[in-house]
Amino acid sequence: MTDKPTILITGASSGIGATYADRFARRGHDLVLVARNTARLGTLADRLRSETDVAIDVLTADLTVEADLHRIEARLREDARIGVLLNNAGAAGHGGFLDQDPAAAAALIALNITAPTRLASAVAPRFVQAGTGAIVNIASVVGLAPEFGMTVYGASKSYMLFLSQGLQRELGPKGVYVQAVLPAATRTEIWERSGRDVNALQGVMEVGELVDAALQGFDRREDVTIPPLPDAGQWQGFEAARLAMVPNFAQSHAAERYRVSA
């Protein structure tokens, strides 16, 4: 056990979550690893215990199952050692909107939206009371690009970006840091699970490079970290354009361009 905050990571058995676990363990943080695959979690935990001097708890949970989600919420509320929540668990859909089974879309929303929102809600009051803590939400550049055609998945990641920005503005002044991480295509199992061939894609980032870049953003306390974006000024310009519109939203009447004389 260390004097550094414990990190709770969802979706920790592979890919981005497992790599975050490796990096935080090597920084000397104790871990709480959450995923559905008990065997993989155990293998990861055993390796990290042997290679580092940190304590690791393994919690098998399916965050789309109410009882499992409730159990992780309780851990976040009650374990004062946990100082960072990393909302990484997520899924992508199969095909376009018209091809997607409604039940599968609902399950995606439960995992990508409902679960991280509830986990953040469970831990935020304790973080605010302590005046410290961090929430890291794994979103995606797809949430900024409907042109990519992954409609439900993209909408869920757009939600995660908005949630992160809203929480940072609400909780930041109270000492809680919230970061949204927006990967592009990253070499993880999410592609295979969604029926896509990652080797057929262009510009696929290796997961270690993605997480290392995201951690640089974390250390710099960036609100939004977009590892594949070469020019930070493009994001700053995007945000500036959005902020320029905000004062114009409060109008008593429709804009002149919508007022047509009979």
C-alpha positions as CSV (number, residue, x, y, z in Angstrom):
1,M,0.0,0.0,0.0
2,T,1.3,3.5,-0.9
3,D,0.4,7.0,0.2
4,K,-0.6,7.7,-3.4
5,P,-4.3,7.5,-4.4
6,T,-5.7,4.2,-5.4
7,I,-6.9,4.0,-9.1
8,L,-10.1,2.2,-9.9
9,I,-10.1,1.2,-13.6
10,T,-13.1,-0.2,-15.4
11,G,-12.6,-2.4,-18.5
12,A,-9.2,-3.3,-17.0
13,S,-8.7,-6.8,-18.4
14,S,-7.3,-5.8,-21.8
15,G,-6.5,-2.9,-24.2
16,I,-6.5,0.6,-22.9
17,G,-7.7,-0.3,-19.4
18,A,-4.9,-2.9,-18.9
19,T,-2.3,-0.5,-20.2
20,Y,-3.5,2.2,-17.8
21,A,-3.2,-0.4,-15.0
22,D,0.4,-1.1,-16.0
23,R,1.4,2.5,-16.2
24,F,-0.3,3.5,-12.9
25,A,1.2,0.5,-11.1
26,R,4.7,1.5,-12.3
27,R,4.0,5.0,-10.9
28,G,3.4,3.4,-7.5
29,H,-0.4,3.5,-7.3
30,D,-2.5,0.7,-5.8
31,L,-5.2,-0.5,-8.1
32,V,-8.8,-1.7,-8.1
33,L,-9.3,-3.5,-11.4
34,V,-12.9,-4.0,-12.7
35,A,-13.9,-6.2,-15.7
36,R,-16.0,-9.2,-16.7
37,N,-13.2,-11.6,-17.4
38,T,-12.0,-12.9,-14.1
39,A,-9.2,-15.0,-15.6
40,R,-7.7,-12.1,-17.5
41,L,-8.0,-9.8,-14.5
42,G,-6.2,-12.3,-12.4
43,T,-3.4,-12.8,-14.9
44,L,-2.9,-9.0,-15.2
45,A,-3.0,-8.5,-11.4
46,D,-0.5,-11.4,-10.8
47,R,2.0,-9.9,-13.3
48,L,1.8,-6.4,-11.9
49,R,2.1,-7.6,-8.4
50,S,5.3,-9.5,-9.4
51,E,6.7,-6.5,-11.3
52,T,5.8,-3.7,-8.9
53,D,5.3,-3.2,-5.2
54,V,1.6,-2.2,-5.3
55,A,-1.6,-3.7,-3.9
56,I,-4.2,-4.8,-6.4
57,D,-7.8,-5.7,-5.9
58,V,-9.7,-7.6,-8.6
59,L,-13.5,-7.1,-8.9
60,T,-15.3,-9.2,-11.5
61,A,-18.3,-7.1,-12.7
62,D,-20.5,-6.6,-15.7
63,L,-21.5,-2.9,-15.6
64,T,-24.7,-3.5,-17.6
65,V,-25.9,-5.7,-14.7
66,E,-27.6,-3.7,-11.9
67,A,-26.3,-5.8,-9.0
68,D,-22.7,-5.6,-10.3
69,L,-22.9,-1.8,-11.0
70,H,-24.4,-1.3,-7.5
71,R,-21.4,-3.1,-6.0
72,I,-18.8,-1.0,-7.8
73,E,-20.8,2.2,-6.8
74,A,-20.6,1.1,-3.2
75,R,-16.9,0.5,-3.4
76,L,-16.4,4.0,-4.8
77,R,-18.5,5.6,-2.1
78,E,-16.9,3.7,0.8
79,D,-13.3,3.2,-0.1
80,A,-11.5,6.5,0.8
81,R,-8.3,5.2,-0.6
82,I,-9.7,5.5,-4.2
83,G,-8.7,8.9,-5.5
84,V,-9.0,8.4,-9.2
85,L,-11.9,6.8,-11.2
86,L,-11.0,5.8,-14.7
87,N,-14.1,5.2,-16.8
88,N,-12.7,3.1,-19.6
89,A,-15.2,0.2,-20.1
90,G,-17.1,0.5,-23.3
91,A,-18.3,-1.2,-26.5
92,A,-18.8,-0.3,-30.1
93,G,-21.7,-1.3,-32.3
94,H,-22.1,-3.5,-35.3
95,G,-22.8,-1.8,-38.6
96,G,-24.8,1.3,-39.2
97,F,-27.9,2.5,-37.3
98,L,-30.3,0.6,-39.5
99,D,-28.3,-2.6,-39.0
100,Q,-28.1,-2.3,-35.3
101,D,-30.4,-4.5,-33.1
102,P,-32.3,-2.3,-30.7
103,A,-31.4,-4.5,-27.7
104,A,-27.7,-4.2,-28.7
105,A,-28.0,-0.5,-28.9
106,A,-29.6,-0.3,-25.5
107,A,-26.8,-2.5,-24.0
108,L,-24.2,-0.2,-25.6
109,I,-25.9,2.9,-24.0
110,A,-26.0,1.1,-20.7
111,L,-22.3,0.4,-20.8
112,N,-21.0,3.6,-22.5
113,I,-23.3,6.1,-20.9
114,T,-25.3,4.9,-17.9
115,A,-22.5,3.0,-16.1
116,P,-19.8,5.8,-16.2
117,T,-22.4,8.4,-15.2
118,R,-23.4,6.4,-12.2
119,L,-19.9,5.6,-11.2
120,A,-18.9,9.3,-11.4
121,S,-22.0,10.2,-9.4
122,A,-21.1,7.6,-6.8
123,V,-17.6,9.0,-6.2
124,A,-18.0,12.7,-6.9
125,P,-19.5,13.7,-3.5
126,R,-16.6,12.0,-1.6
127,F,-14.1,13.7,-3.8
128,V,-15.7,17.1,-3.3
129,Q,-15.8,16.6,0.4
130,A,-12.1,15.7,0.4
131,G,-11.3,18.6,-2.0
132,T,-9.3,16.3,-4.2
133,G,-9.7,13.5,-6.7
134,A,-9.8,12.8,-10.4
135,I,-12.2,11.3,-12.9
136,V,-10.9,10.2,-16.3
137,N,-13.5,9.5,-19.0
138,I,-12.4,7.6,-22.2
139,A,-14.4,9.2,-25.0
140,S,-13.5,9.2,-28.7
141,V,-12.9,11.4,-31.6
142,V,-15.9,9.7,-33.2
143,G,-18.0,11.8,-30.8
144,L,-16.9,14.8,-32.9
145,A,-17.3,13.2,-36.3
146,P,-20.8,12.0,-37.4
147,E,-19.1,11.5,-40.8
148,F,-17.6,8.3,-39.4
149,G,-21.1,6.7,-39.4
150,M,-20.9,5.0,-36.0
151,T,-24.0,6.7,-34.9
152,V,-25.0,5.2,-31.5
153,Y,-21.4,4.7,-30.5
154,G,-20.4,8.2,-31.6
155,A,-23.4,9.7,-29.7
156,S,-22.3,7.8,-26.6
157,K,-18.8,9.2,-26.8
158,S,-20.1,12.7,-27.5
159,Y,-22.1,12.3,-24.3
160,M,-18.9,11.4,-22.5
161,L,-17.1,14.5,-23.7
162,F,-20.0,16.7,-22.7
163,L,-20.2,15.0,-19.3
164,S,-16.5,15.5,-18.7
165,Q,-16.6,19.2,-19.7
166,G,-19.6,19.8,-17.5
167,L,-18.2,18.0,-14.5
168,Q,-14.9,19.9,-14.9
169,R,-16.7,23.2,-14.8
170,E,-18.8,22.1,-11.8
171,L,-16.3,20.1,-9.8
172,G,-13.0,21.7,-10.8
173,P,-13.5,24.7,-8.5
174,K,-14.1,22.2,-5.7
175,G,-10.7,20.5,-6.2
176,V,-11.7,17.7,-8.5
177,Y,-10.0,17.2,-11.8
178,V,-11.9,15.7,-14.7
179,Q,-10.3,14.7,-18.0
180,A,-11.8,13.5,-21.2
181,V,-9.5,11.4,-23.4
182,L,-10.4,11.2,-27.1
183,P,-8.6,8.4,-28.9
184,A,-9.0,7.7,-32.6
185,A,-8.5,4.2,-33.9
186,T,-6.4,2.2,-31.4
187,R,-5.3,-1.4,-31.6
188,T,-7.5,-3.0,-29.1
189,E,-10.0,-5.9,-29.1
190,I,-13.0,-3.5,-29.4
191,W,-12.7,-3.8,-33.2
192,E,-12.9,-7.6,-33.2
193,R,-15.9,-7.5,-30.9
194,S,-17.7,-5.1,-33.1
195,G,-17.1,-7.2,-36.2
196,R,-14.4,-4.9,-37.8
197,D,-10.9,-5.8,-39.0
198,V,-8.5,-3.4,-37.3
199,N,-5.8,-4.3,-39.9
200,A,-8.0,-2.8,-42.7
201,L,-8.0,0.6,-41.0
202,Q,-5.6,3.4,-41.6
203,G,-3.8,5.4,-38.9
204,V,-4.2,2.9,-36.0
205,M,-2.4,3.9,-32.9
206,E,-0.7,1.3,-30.6
207,V,-2.4,1.2,-27.2
208,G,0.8,2.0,-25.3
209,E,1.4,5.2,-27.2
210,L,-2.2,6.2,-26.7
211,V,-2.1,5.7,-22.9
212,D,1.3,7.4,-22.5
213,A,0.0,10.4,-24.4
214,A,-3.2,10.5,-22.4
215,L,-1.1,10.4,-19.2
216,Q,0.9,13.4,-20.3
217,G,-2.4,15.2,-20.6
218,F,-3.4,13.9,-17.2
219,D,-0.2,15.2,-15.7
220,R,-0.7,18.6,-17.4
221,R,-4.3,18.7,-16.1
222,E,-5.8,19.1,-19.5
223,D,-9.6,19.2,-19.6
224,V,-9.6,17.4,-23.0
225,T,-6.8,15.3,-24.4
226,I,-6.8,14.2,-28.0
227,P,-3.6,12.2,-28.6
228,P,-3.9,11.9,-32.4
229,L,-4.5,15.6,-33.0
230,P,-1.2,17.2,-34.4
231,D,-2.3,20.8,-34.0
232,A,-3.7,21.7,-30.5
233,G,-4.8,25.0,-32.1
234,Q,-7.5,23.3,-34.0
235,W,-9.2,22.1,-30.8
236,Q,-8.7,25.6,-29.3
237,G,-10.3,27.1,-32.3
238,F,-13.2,24.7,-32.1
239,E,-13.7,25.6,-28.5
240,A,-13.4,29.3,-29.2
241,A,-16.1,29.1,-32.0
242,R,-18.4,27.2,-29.6
243,L,-17.9,29.8,-26.8
244,A,-18.5,32.6,-29.2
245,M,-22.0,31.2,-29.9
246,V,-23.0,30.8,-26.3
247,P,-24.0,34.4,-25.6
248,N,-26.2,34.4,-28.6
249,F,-28.3,31.5,-27.4
250,A,-30.3,33.6,-24.9
251,Q,-32.8,35.4,-27.2
252,S,-36.4,36.3,-26.6
253,H,-37.2,36.0,-30.3
254,A,-36.2,33.8,-33.2
255,A,-33.2,35.0,-35.2
256,E,-34.0,37.3,-38.0
257,R,-33.2,34.6,-40.6
258,Y,-36.2,32.6,-39.3
259,R,-38.7,35.4,-39.2
260,V,-40.4,35.4,-42.5
261,S,-43.2,37.8,-43.3
262,A,-46.4,36.3,-44.5
